[in-house]
Amino acid sequence: MAGTLLEVDGLTKRFGGFTALHRVSLSVRAGERFGLIGPNGSGKTTLINCVSGVLAADGGRILFEGRDITTLAAHRRTRLGIVRSFQIPKPFSSMTVRENLGIPLEYAAHARSQAGDADAEAAEILRTIGLEAKAHLRPAELTQIEMRKLELARAMAARPTLLISDEAMAGLSSVEVDDILALLFRLNEQGITIVMIEHIMRAVMRFSERVVVLDAGERIAEGTPAEIVRNPAVEKAYLGE
Amino acid sequence: MARPARALLVGLAVVGAGIVVAALRVNQYVYFAGYVVLQYVVIATAWNILGGYAGYVNFGTPAFFALGAYTAVFLIQSTRAPLPVLILAGGLVSALLGLGIGYLTLRLRGVFFSIATLALSIVLQTMIINWEYVGGSRGLSVIRPSGPPFGSYVTFLFTVMVLLSVVAVTVARFIERSWIGRGLAALRDNEEAAECMGVPTLRLKLFATTVSGFLLGVAGAPFPYYVTFVEPNSAFNLDYAVNALAMPMIGGTTNWLGPVIGAMLLGTAQQLATVTISSEMNLFIVGVVLVAFVVLAPEGILGLVRRLRGR
C-alpha cells in the first residue's frame, strides 16, 4: 500500500489471563489525521504503548515506513520518528522547560540527522507552542494546560514523523481544548502524521479524517467521523443496548 | 578547549599538593586519617554516579568495596602483584558486579532495587566467610611491600588515595557534564518518558552501575595494605553503605562537588570524633547530621548555598 506510514497487523497483547488487545489491525497513511476512540478500558493506551515500544506485543507485527519494528526498543522507535505524548504529563521535573526539550533534541532529533543548533530549535518550538515566556521555569511551576503544552513541545522536539497524542486534552476547558486542537492542526499542516487518542468526542470528530473504534480489545469500526457516529456497533459499545 | 585544560591543571595541582604534604613527613596520624577521608571521597563520588545522577539508591556499597579489597587479597596471596595491578583488578571485578546489578534495574526499581543491593552485600559476605584462601571468617594478615616512598607505607597510600580521588572526581564531573549525565538526569526524573524521548535508558543505567562499581572497587583495593589485616566484618562494614549514601546527600547529589564536600566534612568529623570522644560516635554523627539535612536541606549543602544566593 503506497503512502502507508504505520501498519499494525494482528496485534495481540495479554496481561496474564486478560486479553487487552485481540488481533487488532489498522493502518495510518502518511500525513493523515487519525483518531483512535473507544470506551474506558478498550485498549487504546495499550495499543499505543505497543506501538511506541513501552510494552512488548504478544503477537502480530508493527511496521513503520515498511520496516518491521515489532521488537525494537522504545528509544530506537523514537529515533525513527514515532513519538508519543503521555496521558498524564511526565515532565523531567528537575529540569527547566528549555532543558526538557534538550533531551529529545539531543537524543532523538540530532541522533538522526546532523547536529543542529539546539538552542534555536528549542526556542522555535517554544514560540510555536506559546511557552517561550516559561522557558526557564520548572514543570512544577506550570499550570495544567502549560504542562500539556510542554508534553507536546517535548514530543515535537524529537522531530516526529508520527505523533501519537494520548489524551492531550483530558481535563482542559473548552477554550483550552480549542487551543491544543489548533496546535495539532498546525503540526499536521507541517507534514506530521497525527494519531489522536481522545475521550472528548467533539475534539476527535472535528480533528480526525479517519477514526478507528476499539471495544474490549477488538476493532469494531472504522470510517470517517460522520460514518462512525451513525454506526450502530459504536453506539452499542458506548451506550449499551 | 580551555575548560578541560583548566580541570586537568586543578587535578594535577591537587595530586602535587598531596605529594608535598606526604613529603613533609608530619605526624603519621595525619596520613592515617587523611587516607580514610579521601577513601570516602572516592566512595561517595562513585556512589553518586548511580545514586545521585541516575537515582538508583545502592545500599550494597560494602559489597563493591569489599570485592575490590578481596580481589587485592587474592592477588597478593597468589602472585604478590604490585599495587597498581591490585587497584585495576579490584576495580574491574567490582565493575563486573556493577554490570550485573545494572541488569537488575530491568526488573527492580526504587526501594526494591535498594533492598536487592543490600541482600547482595550479605550474600557476598557469606561467600567470603566460607573461602579459606582469602582468610575466611578468621581474616588474613597482609605483609606490606618493603621500602615504600616517603618512608612509610601509610604515607605512600595517602598519596595513592589523593590520586584516586582526583581520578574519581574527574570521571564523575565528566559524566555529569556530558550527554551521558543529561540522559541519566532524564531517566532519574522519569524513566519511561526518557526512553520515549530517545534516551537509551538500559545502556545508560548499565554504564552508571559499571562505572560506579569500578570506582568503589578501586577504593577498596588498597584497603588490605592499609589495615594489614583483612577480615569480612571490617571489609563489609555497614558504615560504608551508610556513609556512601549520607555524604552525597549532605553535600548535594546533583553536582560532582556535593559528594566531595560531604565526604570531607563528615569524614573529617568522624575522624575527629574517633580520637576525641569515642569510635562509636562515628555513626551517631552521621545519623544526626543526615536527619537534620533530610528535614532542613534536602538538596544538601550545595542546594542550601544556591537557595541563599538565589531568591
Interface residues (C-beta under 8 A of the other chain):
Chain A: S52 G53 V54 A73 A74 H75 T78 R79 V83 R84 F86 K90 P91 F92 S93 S94 M95 G102 I103 P104 E106 Y107 A108 A111 R154 A158
Chain B: W179 R182 G183 A185 A186 R188 D189 N190 E192 A193 A194 E195 C196 M197 G198 V199 P200 T201 L202 T254
